[in-house]
Amino acid sequence: MIRLDVRQLFPVERHALLSLLETLQPADWARPTVCPGWAVQDVVAHILNDYMRRLSGSRDGYAGASFADDETLPAYLARVNGEFVRAMRQCSPEMMIDLLAHLGPQLDAVWADIAMDGAAHLNVSWAGSQTSPAWLDVARDYTEFWVHQQQIRDAVSQAGADDPGLLNPVLVTFLHAVPVALRDLPRPSGTAVEVEVTGPAGGRWAVISDGAQWDLTAESKHDPVATVRMGQDTLWRLASRGITVEQGRERAELSGDRQLAEAAAALLAVVA
């Protein structure tokens, strides 16, 4: 795995978000987003829910809402997220901006105190490990906030918060889902699949087999047997399912072992 420390980026990402929200007109808050059934105001409420849930759990040790009988994790998240978003529709945009600005620094303090090489408070299920490292848990939350900000920006036609320093860690975090996409396709030890992401925030990474499982690395000493090449905008939208796997493949260049390339190009970095 490629270790990341994105803690210094949370205040930067939040400043960009708050600056954006403060410019929005009332009609903008009602604009639909890529999230089914959610307007801009609902996505902002969901971000606020993430702040509150992380503070409650990681800082205060509060377990939160209980699972219903036989409820899966995706169903649980859909239910509790929906409940919070619906409740927040009675709150003004100004109130939500104030709450984000108030709670954000408290969340930064939580990140600062985390032992980054210890066990995660919340496992990153889409990265495959039964026990995720804390740094991956933190990076996952960073991608969550960054992606939701981009969904808002898309809805109101305002680009931004996509400079390489902010976007590159999102791409690298999402690439930790590629070994999971390949886990049912064993190959001999040393087999490499290269992922090339084009654009200012991109680069080249390799996913290497040890004969039993796959691992993401920054580079490989072996020639790749398969290559996936796609733009940075395509990668984050594909990983977060802002576009479908079919749309992602149409925008990508796949070469070599077709089975491996197509599987790598189906990476999923959200709970679904």
N, C-alpha and C positions, 0 to 999 in steps of 0.2 A: 504494500500500500504506500501511497505517497502522502506523507504527513503534512498537514497544513495548520497554520495558526492565523485565523482570520479575525481575532478579537479586536484588533485596532481598526477594522473596517466597519464595525457596527455603528459607531457615531457618524461616520462619513455617509454611510448608506441612509441612516435615519435623517440626517440633515438634508439630503437630497429629497427624501420623501416629504418631509415637513415643508420644505420650500415649494415643492410642487403642489401639495394640498392647499397651501395658503393662497395660491393663485386661482384655484378652481372657482367657477361660478356655480350657482345653485343647479343649473341644468346639467353641469358636468357630473355632479354627484349621482345623478339618476341615470347616467349613460350605462348601457349594458357592457359587460366584460366577457372574456372568454370563459369564465367560470359560469356554468349553467345556472340561470336563475338569479345570479348576483349582479347587482349594479356596482358602480364604483364605491358607493357608501358601504355596501356589504363587504367588499374586499378589504376596505379600511377597517371595518369592524372585526374581520377575521384576523388581521394583523394584530389588532389590539387584544384579541382573544389569545393569540400566541404569546404576546408579552405577559399577560396575566397568568396564563397557565404555566409558563416557564418560571416566573417568579414564585408562584404558589408551590410548584413542585420542587424545583431545584434549591430555592432559598428557604422556603418555609416547611418543606417536607410534607405538603398536603397532597393526599392521594387523588383528589378530584372526583369526578362523577364515576359511578360504578358501571361496569358492563352489565347489560341486560342478559338474561339467560340465553345461551347459545349465540351471543352476538360476536361476530368477527371484528377484528381490529378496523378494517375499512368501514364496516357498518357503524361501529361505535364512533369513529371520528366523524363520519358524515352526520350522525345524529347530534352529537354534542356541538359540532361546529355550526350546524344549522340552527340549533336552539339559541346559541349565543347571538348569531347574526340577526335572527328574527327579533330577539329582545332589544338589540341595539338600534333597531329602526326607529325607536322612540327618542333616540338621542340625536342632538344636532351635530353637524360636521364640526363646528367649533369645539364642542365638548370632546369629540374624539381626538381632534388635534391636540387639545390641552392634555388629555390623558396620555397620548403617545409621548409628548414632550416631557411629561412628568415621570412616566415609568421608564423611559428609555435609559436614562443614566443609572437607575437602580438595576436594570438588567445588565448594563455594562459592568457594574460592580460584581454581579454574579459570575459573569464570564472571567473577570480578573482573578477570582478566587479558585477557579476550577483547576484541579491537577490534570493537565492536558493528556498525560500518558496513562492516567488511571482509567477505570471503567466508566462508560457513559452512564448518565442518569437515564437516558432514553435510548434504547438500542436502535441503530439505523438498519431496519429490516431489509431495505432494498439493496444494501451493500453486502448482505449475505452472512456476516459473522453473527454467531449467537451472542457474543459480547463485544460490542463496539468500543473502540477507544474514545475517550472523552473528546479529543480533538475533532473526530469525525462527527460526533453529535453536535458540537458547536458549529462546525462547518455546514452541517445539514440545516441548522436554523438560519444561518446566514443566507443560504440559497433560497430558503422559504421567503424571507423578507425581500430579498432582491427580486425574485420572480414576481411576487405579488406587486411590487412597485412597478415593474415593467408592464404587468397586465393593466394597471391603472393608466400608465403612460400610453399604452396602445389605445385604450378606450377613449382618451381625451386628446389623442394625436399630438402628444408631446414627447419627443425623444429625450434621452438623457440617462444618467447614472450607468452608462455602459462603457466608460473608459476602461482600458486594459487592467488597471489596478483593481477595479471593482469586479470586472467580469471574469478575469482569468481564474480566480479561486472558485467561482461558480462552476466553470467548465471542468476544472480538475476534480472538484467534489463529485460532480455528476458522473465523471468517468469511472469512479469507484463502483458504478453499477454494471460496467461492462463484464467483469469477471462472473457476475451472477448470470448475465445474459448468455455466457458461454459454458456454464457449469454442467450442462447435460451433453456437452460435446467434448469428451476427453481426447487429448492428443498427446503424442510422445513428449517427454520432458525437453524443454528448450524451444518448443513450438511458439512462434510469436505472431500476434496479430497487431498491426500498427493502426493507430487512429491519428489521423492528421486533421487538425482543426484550423481552417484558414481564417484570416482576419487578424487585426492588431492584438487581440487577446488570446490568440490561438497558439499552436505549437504542435509537437509530435510526441506521442506517448505509445508505449507498447504494453500489451497484455500477454504475459508469459505463462505457459503451462509447465507445471513440475511433474506432469504425468498423471496427477490426480485432480488438481484444481488449478485455477488461473489466478494471476496476481497482476495488479497494475504497477508499472514501473515508468520511470522517466525516459528510459532508453533501453535498447536491446543490443546485445552483441551478435544476435542472430538475424539473418534476413527474414523478413516477415513472409508467412505463407498466405496471408490475406491482409488487405489494406482497406480501410474506410476513410474516405476524405469528405469532409462536409464543412460548411461555413459555421462560424461561431453562433450566429443567430439561429441557424437550424438546430444545432446541438442542444442549446438550452431549451428551446421550444419542444423538441422531440423528447428530451429527458423528462420534462415536466408535463408532457402530453398536451401541450398547447397546439401541437399538430399530431397527426396520426403517424403510425409506423410507416404506412404506405407513402404519405407525403414526405416523410423524412428520407425514405429510400429514393424517391424521385429527385430529391434535391442533392443527394449524395453520389459519390463515385465509389463503386465497390469493385475490387479486383482480387484475383487469386482465388483461394478456397471459398467458393460461393456460400457454402453452408456457414462457415465461420463468419464471413463478412456480413451476411444478412442477419445473423444472430447478434453480432456486435452492434449493428445499426438499429437494433430494436431495444436498446437499453432503456430502462425505466427507473427513474430516480425519485419517485413519489410512492406513497402507499396507495395501492389500488386493488 
